[in-house]
């Protein structure tokens, strides 16, 4: 009877710990990136009343006679399955679709988290909204992400001014009307930039000089006009460029002493990838142009590979940084520090660090947060089972106490 008292007690203790796990899961049902847990139980020590014996010549063997001494918690297992992504439309909210954890640092240590609710602090660093720890990745160099670089704090350079760049390349597309008469002209225009970011209007004039020949000349609103002209020739049968299709002009901006080179590309000879000459309405225009004025960063967008692309006030776009993720052989083995933070443990394995979307790493979803993976229906069911187990173990103790009372009454 004393055994049953203590057996019931182990059942109460185990059920209480199981209820603690369930309660924590339910409490964190709305916690960003939370991973629920479960408690599993195992039998404790056994008392052997009679050992097993093997069979003899005339008799069979006998099984052991053992009485269990209760239950204990065998493990508390973390469920690392992904939670449902919830759209927030917030620029600095990120979710990981797939494997991996964000990498955070506080200057003294490295932490890992699935909670992607980040902010940009007063210095421009991307930080966790929970604790201010800085998100780790690789910063871009001259608008490109290095192939191999050390992890660094991700910083959004809102205070950076994009230096101007002079226009050096013009690409053309569209059509010149084959039915135009000799001496007819067609004009198209575009703004171009000098090396200080100043802009001026450029007019490109096409003068038809023969059935399949057009002279190209340039005129600028400010500065010194490029002098002379170049001749663009077409194949009479195909209407496609024939011969030379790229020409250089020198342009001296207003107030400058050094001329800039403008390279005009009208397409590939024999290919319909640039200017054509067909008997249809003229539509020749500048299809692409480099160069821009100075600008400041307005906002950023993050792709699935974790690359931050800055969008500047002049319309230019530049890579700013890339988020890196950490993967583990056994993510369920990480030490939970609370607050959405995890640390490597002896059984998690070492962190395998790489760009988002590469290898086993998941993709980044901007404007989205990963919600808790707790299933309330399952937790309420487990709660009922745990409650009944607690009640049953309590009945074992009360019944054993009744038996002891009857035993004591034998003396009366």
Secondary structure, 3 states (H helix, E strand, C coil): CHHHHHHHHHHHHHHHHHHHHHHHHHHCCCCCCCCCEEEEEEECCEEEEECCECCCCCCCCECCEEEECCEEEEEEEECCCCCCEEECCCCCEEEEECECEEEEECCCCEEEECCCEEEECCCCEEEECCCCCEEEEEEEECCEECCCCCCEECECCCCCEECCECCCEEEEEEEEECCCCCCCEEEEEEEEECCCCCEEEEEEEEEEEECCEEEEEEEECCCECCCCCEEEEECCCCCEECCCCEEEEEEECCCCCCCEEEEEECCCCCCCCCEEEECCCCCCEEEEECCECCEEEEEEEECCCCEEEEEECCCCEEEEEEEEEEECCCHHHCEEEECCEEECCCCCCCCEEEECCCCCECEEEECEEECCCCCHHHHHHHHHHHHHHHHHHHHHHHHHHHHHHHHHHCCC
